[in-house]
Amino acid sequence: DGLHLTADGNKVVFDELVETLKKEGLSVASLPSDLPLLSEIDPRDPLKSFPDTK
């Protein structure tokens, strides 16, 4: 059902994955998003953060 690692093993895999993505020029900041970030949503009027929603 999958790979089961210890916390240390998960950290190694995560760190290696992040490094590989960086080498390819990929980062969270460079990826497009389909939805606004949580910090961009006005809690008093959340729908205005989704202009295509009717």
C-alpha positions as CSV (number, residue, x, y, z in Angstrom):
1,D,0.0,0.0,0.0
2,G,3.0,2.3,-0.2
3,L,6.3,3.3,1.3
4,H,6.4,3.6,5.1
5,L,9.3,5.6,6.5
6,T,10.3,6.9,9.9
7,A,10.2,10.7,10.5
8,D,13.9,10.8,9.6
9,G,13.3,8.8,6.4
10,N,10.4,11.1,5.4
11,K,12.6,14.1,5.9
12,V,15.3,12.7,3.7
13,V,12.8,12.0,0.9
14,F,11.3,15.5,1.3
15,D,14.6,17.3,1.2
16,E,15.8,15.3,-1.8
17,L,12.5,16.0,-3.6
18,V,12.7,19.7,-2.9
19,E,16.3,19.9,-4.1
20,T,15.4,18.0,-7.3
21,L,12.5,20.4,-8.0
22,K,14.8,23.4,-7.3
23,K,17.3,22.1,-9.8
24,E,14.5,22.0,-12.4
25,G,13.5,25.6,-11.6
26,L,10.3,24.6,-9.9
27,S,9.1,26.1,-6.6
28,V,5.8,26.9,-4.9
29,A,6.3,30.5,-5.8
30,S,6.7,29.7,-9.5
31,L,3.6,27.5,-9.9
32,P,0.3,28.9,-11.1
33,S,-2.6,28.6,-8.8
34,D,-6.2,28.1,-9.7
35,L,-7.6,29.5,-6.5
36,P,-6.7,32.4,-4.3
37,L,-4.4,31.9,-1.4
38,L,-6.1,31.7,2.0
39,S,-4.4,35.0,3.0
40,E,-5.9,36.7,-0.1
41,I,-9.5,35.9,0.8
42,D,-11.4,38.6,2.6
43,P,-13.2,36.8,5.5
44,R,-15.9,39.5,5.5
45,D,-16.7,38.9,1.8
46,P,-15.1,35.7,0.6
47,L,-17.0,35.5,-2.7
48,K,-15.3,38.5,-4.1
49,S,-12.0,36.5,-4.1
50,F,-13.7,34.1,-6.6
51,P,-14.7,36.4,-9.4
52,D,-15.6,33.6,-11.8
53,T,-18.1,32.1,-9.3
54,K,-21.7,33.0,-9.7
